[in-house]
């Protein structure tokens, strides 16, 4: 198939070169929007039909929000951008020599410029066999799986008569003390202590044991030590058992081994490592240790100035430190790639990318957060208010903003979790359907 | 296991006989709530953790509402009812002689009174082989499957280059012109004509062909003919192709045969028949043709005055007409069974059940509905306002009411469908991932 595709409803094809963008996450979407009005035709390819606001995925997993509250159809985001179209397809391989992308369904499409924004997947640090026992949070399906496991664990504990097994059902281990792990642990503790209160007859959900394990010596290791200490204090106050400086040596159906010490827990959640998307491998460019593509200062490939890599898939250093794998870096990278393409069409030389750190935030519980801002570290209620507004601001879609605000307001007043639906097939570990004896 | 189960947190067991309720739908939940404060212990058993407001399921299928907006955890509904507990389990068999219920996981539980409110499943009128091609709407999973198929069909049409196949992807056949079929067809037409407008580049979603097929000579056959005619007129005005007096003779991967005439359509939805839950068979009581249990006037079984059947699973005539399988009949039946049990404990004889018809409603489109009320038939905007308030009133949960109202208000103003998420595995028919050639 040609790079020039037939245009909608018989109108003439959009002029200019064809820019293909792989991935509708923060980086890909920012690139597409930054090309609005440019003399190019844009095709954004994603295997999902929605852009996902990953920073709030833990709230879907812990039944605070609905899946669609933090997702927006990519088509809708780009609806009014005349030079853009959306293709629901999964990328199979990229042929940078012939400038074509092949899809897993056999189709292929050519490009003049390519922006690869395929993001990252979770990494089990060489122990992929742990994945079935310790799901992680990257997609909507992951979040619904985690939600199902957590809710089913309480149901199983309610029915279980053996006290040791009951305790194991009420034990939740979260591996990884970064922002996702901290937010997950805090949210789980809130749910157990408040939202589920009074609903069971044979267990007290508030006695659930929530353990947060971090290999380094403090939680939120990328934040200043003062905020790590505050986060730890807040978590402990909420009843979370915080274990730092401990590494997971094995995970199985019944629990985890932490540096040789055994912890029985039927629910283990993985919030520890990420690994770049395997799409990077087909670019033929050098990769770093975690599979990320080593890009040039303008985010293009060393041999291919027409191919850019942005977001979590790009490996880049700035002032001697790696650019972090956060939404802001992806958004800024996507915009930069778009501006290099626009500039090139006007004959301007490519400028190097510069990441501007706007700070980091992590919510810990109801009205508690830590904020590491460029010239300010804050914690507590003020940090939480900042957290709320930043997340609402960056959430895409008017409807999503209204609904998330409504649900947060309801939850703040009632302590309730509305999205407590167990759907889909029974949890894969599924012991709750076994005989009770 | 004993009928008397251990009580929560070591408190003494609740006094009185054990009432087991099978099913957390309208009938079962109404029965449980009507036993609040009675000197009995209640166990409500459901294989799902949530009560589902089925009348709005079509809005989940057509991406107007989120799954959890119309569902409420059963535990939460009964949280403050001290004499009730909830068991997440699937019923295997009922032994009315020994007064025990066995669960599919091997557990069993005795009862003194049993209220069976297991509802109905869809029926393919002897053609179960049609089910994979024509999913129906009974559970949240069904609704999400239908949503996925509908959204994927538009995506597939956008990519397809063969005009005939493109047209088949843009053809949607709904089998069954009762309230569910009418509401589904209207909602689908709205979505195609408004919500998806401008989002595709190679198709015009407004040109989707939506066909509603009904075997009898009018849609909404249980409503007065005048309202049927109005519903048809409204549907036609919205662009729905209404075909009455036509029967489906076969359904396959590519379309349907309607009395010998072929219609190519890649998406077929089933809204035609219901069949009683197979649980009725294990009661040993006589069943009617559709598998419903023939109950005595007080809703108990002929040989077992301690066993009641309520809702869609009960077959009952009143004034020469069958009591309809609607939410109101289930709610009233559940309350009646509870009152017979309460009366029996006080020595009062069982009174016969009388269904009080409160009317029927069906929404057709935006601000259009028909209402068959006891002394009044209305249609149009006023009927739609009644429809909105009745549905909000009967929806369970404060949060659900707030969120559904918010979303309806947003949708009324913007025409948007917020819940347009394709999740889960690709559609089973999945041709959209095949090669494009």
Interface residues (C-beta under 8 A of the other chain):
Chain A: X1 X6 X7 X8 X9 X48 X49 X50 X66 X67 X68 X69 X71 X73 X75 X76 X79 X80 X85 X86 X87 X88 X89 X90 X104 X105 X106 X107 X140 X141 X144 X151 X155 X158 X159 X196 X198 X199 X200 X201 X202 X204 X397 X398 X399 X400 X402 X403 X406 X407 X410 X414 X416 X418 X419 X420 X421 X422 X423 X424 X432 X433 X434 X435 X436
Chain B: X1 X6 X7 X8 X9 X48 X49 X50 X66 X67 X68 X69 X71 X73 X75 X76 X79 X80 X85 X86 X87 X88 X89 X90 X104 X105 X106 X107 X140 X141 X144 X151 X155 X158 X159 X196 X198 X199 X200 X201 X202 X204 X397 X398 X399 X400 X402 X403 X406 X407 X410 X414 X416 X418 X419 X420 X421 X422 X423 X424 X432 X433 X434 X435 X436
